[in-house]
Amino acid sequence: MGSRPLIGVSTYLESGARWGVWELEAVLLPAGYPRLVQRSGGLAALLPPDDPSLAASAVARLDALVVAGGPDVDPVHYGAERSPRTGPPAARRDAWELALIRAALDAGTPLLGICRGMQLLNVALGGTLVQHIEGHVKDAGVFGRHDVTPVPGTRYAEIAPESCAVPTYHHQAVDRLGQGLTVSAYAADGTVEAVELPRPDWVLGVQWHPEMGEDLRVVESLVRAAS
């Protein structure tokens, strides 16, 4: 099979996780993320929250980085007051993942942000978020589906040139774009569904959850860039 590129995937850090007889703080990641990397030809490595000063060292060991979905981004990072609809902060995860994103951008490491990861990418580049939108969560704990339409001429449009239905679960979205980012897909209601940086960088954020579907094209493209 040859040497597979090493793809780092960020993780949750949760208290009170339960398995067997144990209830402890645990590093968690839904299995769909590493499986998506593996099915797309990569070798997955988990990156739990750590000292942000170590982010560049971690990224230097990777061929590509995936920033996974998860809790709401703390609005302190984009200079906004907290909405009552915004979830509790995940300070350690925010700090670590923002540091990972900035290290990947500095190093030119291929980078994919998924849901929260796309929102953090936007914030890392100076953008802002809408703290609540309707219609992109079916029910609590249940992924919905809706169509996304690519913007012609973008990298995402080359990867997936047609409109397609994607798994979705989010209540926040990109508002003001971060510096240098281009919108590369929209939902029918105008919500930004993908953003990217211009070539030659491979930097893409998608608002949906490819790890919950069967379409491998985005992560296969990431793996090719990592190779």
Sequence and secondary structure as in RCSB ss.txt:
>XXXX:A:sequence
MGSRPLIGVSTYLESGARWGVWELEAVLLPAGYPRLVQRSGGLAALLPPDDPSLAASAVARLDALVVAGGPDVDP
VHYGAERSPRTGPPAARRDAWELALIRAALDAGTPLLGICRGMQLLNVALGGTLVQHIEGHVKDAGVFGRHDVTP
VPGTRYAEIAPESCAVPTYHHQAVDRLGQGLTVSAYAADGTVEAVELPRPDWVLGVQWHPEMGEDLRVVESLVRA
AS
>XXXX:A:secstr
     EEEEE EEEEEEEETTEEEEEEE  THHHHHHHHTT EEEEE    GGGHHHHHHT SEEEE   S   G
GGGT    TTS    HHHHHHHHHHHHHHHHHT  EEEETHHHHHHHHHTT  EES  SSS SBTTB EEEEEEE
 TTSHHHHHS S EEEEE  S EE S  TT EEEEEETTS EEEEE  TTS EEEESS GGGSS  HHHHHHHHH
H 
